[in-house]
Amino acid sequence: MKINKNHLLRGMFATCSLVLLVSVAKSENKPQVSSQLSAYKVVQAEGGEKLASTQVIKPGEILEYQLRYSNETPRTVKNVRVVLPIPAGLEYQSTSAKPAEAMASVDGRTYSAMPLRRVEKNAQGIATMVNIPTSEYRFLRWSVSSLPAGGSATVAARVRLVEAKPAAKVAATTTTNR
């Protein structure tokens, strides 16, 4: 089954892009950091992988999200946190975060180094620590100590389309602390 970009990505992409631009610490009613989200389909080509248009995607295909963030002020911005949501129906692809120092969350409140782990009881009722499946990851977060005046950087991660569901509204954020 093919999924048209208009049905799957429009809401998710538009929501992420809009929220990313708005959810930053503000100074003088202007964002200190702006951001732009792009999505590409990862395809195998002669000589390796290439990034292609997301006009039509199918379950099982891999997408790469690239979030470029830029300091819009004439001074260095400190303690930037860049958050990339992973909507339901998409599964984070382990070790694809760039830079690799990203932390992950299942709830958007508590972030930890990957792989995420939790305590579960096994068949004998004994509590054991297990890895949380990447299909349950809902947010990735990068922390940047400083972003120079006029500077920009990009974070990226890959996800796999696991099912055809309407896009969930998500909140991606970029925050700063002075």
C-alpha positions in Angstrom: 0.0 0.0 0.0 1.4 3.4 -1.0 0.9 6.4 1.2 0.7 9.8 -0.4 2.7 12.6 1.1 -0.4 14.7 1.4 -2.1 12.2 3.7 0.9 11.2 6.0 3.5 13.9 6.0 1.5 17.1 5.4 0.1 17.3 9.0 3.2 16.0 10.7 5.7 18.1 8.7 3.6 21.3 8.9 3.0 20.8 12.6 6.7 20.1 13.4 7.9 23.0 11.2 5.5 25.5 12.8 6.1 24.4 16.4 9.8 24.4 15.9 9.8 28.0 14.8 7.6 29.1 17.7 8.8 27.0 20.6 12.1 28.8 21.4 13.1 31.1 24.2 12.3 34.6 23.1 14.0 38.0 23.5 12.2 41.2 22.4 9.4 39.0 20.9 11.8 37.5 18.4 13.0 33.9 18.6 16.6 33.6 19.5 16.9 30.3 17.5 14.9 29.5 14.4 14.6 26.1 12.9 13.6 24.3 9.7 12.6 20.7 9.5 13.1 18.7 6.2 12.1 15.1 5.5 13.7 12.8 2.9 13.1 9.2 1.8 16.3 7.1 2.1 16.7 5.0 -1.1 19.4 2.6 -2.2 21.2 3.8 -5.3 24.2 2.8 -7.3 27.2 3.6 -5.0 25.2 3.7 -1.8 22.3 5.5 -0.3 20.7 8.8 -1.5 18.0 11.1 -0.1 14.9 11.5 -2.3 11.6 13.2 -2.3 8.9 12.0 0.1 6.1 12.4 -2.4 5.1 8.8 -1.9 6.2 6.5 0.8 5.3 3.0 1.8 5.3 1.1 5.1 8.8 -0.2 5.8 10.5 2.7 4.0 13.1 4.8 5.9 12.8 8.6 6.2 15.5 10.9 7.4 14.5 14.0 9.3 17.0 16.9 9.2 16.4 19.8 11.6 18.6 22.9 10.9 18.6 25.5 13.7 20.1 29.0 13.4 21.0 31.7 15.9 19.1 34.8 14.8 20.8 37.1 17.3 24.0 39.2 17.3 25.3 37.3 20.3 26.1 33.7 21.3 23.1 31.7 22.5 23.8 29.2 25.3 22.3 26.0 26.4 20.3 25.2 23.3 18.1 22.1 23.5 16.8 20.8 20.2 13.9 18.3 20.3 12.8 16.2 17.4 9.4 14.4 17.9 8.8 10.9 16.5 5.1 10.6 15.9 3.2 7.3 16.3 3.5 5.1 13.2 7.2 5.9 12.9 10.0 3.9 14.5 13.3 5.5 15.4 16.2 3.6 13.7 18.8 2.8 16.3 22.1 4.6 16.1 20.9 6.9 13.3 20.9 10.1 15.4 23.5 12.7 14.2 25.2 13.9 16.2 25.2 10.6 18.1 25.0 12.3 21.6 21.2 12.6 21.4 19.1 11.5 24.3 15.7 9.8 23.9 12.3 9.9 25.6 9.1 7.9 25.5 7.1 10.7 27.2 8.8 14.0 26.2 9.6 14.8 29.9 12.3 12.4 30.9 15.3 12.0 28.6 18.1 9.4 29.0 21.0 8.1 27.0 20.2 5.4 24.4 19.3 2.6 24.6 16.5 3.5 26.9 15.9 0.9 29.6 13.1 0.1 32.1 12.3 -2.5 34.8 9.9 -5.3 33.8 8.9 -8.5 35.6 9.9 -11.6 33.8 7.7 -14.8 33.6 8.9 -15.8 37.1 7.9 -12.4 38.5 11.5 -11.2 39.0 12.1 -7.6 38.1 14.8 -7.2 35.4 16.1 -4.3 33.4 15.3 -4.5 29.7 15.9 -2.3 26.7 12.8 -0.3 25.6 12.0 -1.1 21.9 12.9 1.9 19.6 9.3 1.7 18.4 8.3 3.3 21.7 10.8 6.3 21.4 8.7 9.5 20.8 11.4 12.2 21.2 15.1 12.8 20.6 16.9 15.7 22.2 20.3 17.2 21.6 21.9 19.7 24.0 24.2 22.3 22.5 26.3 24.4 25.0 26.5 27.4 22.7 25.5 28.6 19.2 27.5 31.6 18.0 25.9 34.7 16.6 24.6 34.0 13.1 25.7 30.3 13.5 23.7 27.3 12.5 23.9 23.5 12.8 21.9 20.5 11.8 20.7 17.4 13.7 19.3 14.3 11.9 17.6 11.0 12.7 16.1 8.2 10.6 12.7 6.6 11.2 10.8 3.7 9.5 7.2 4.0 8.6 5.5 1.1 10.4 1.9 1.7 9.7 -0.5 4.0 7.8 -2.2 6.2 10.4 -3.1 9.9 10.2 -0.3 12.0 11.4 -0.3 12.8 15.1 0.1 16.4 16.2 3.5 16.7 17.9 5.4 19.4 19.7 9.0 19.8 18.7 11.0 22.4 20.6 14.2 24.3 20.6 14.8 26.1 23.9 17.7 28.2 25.2 18.8 29.3 28.6 20.9 32.5 28.8 
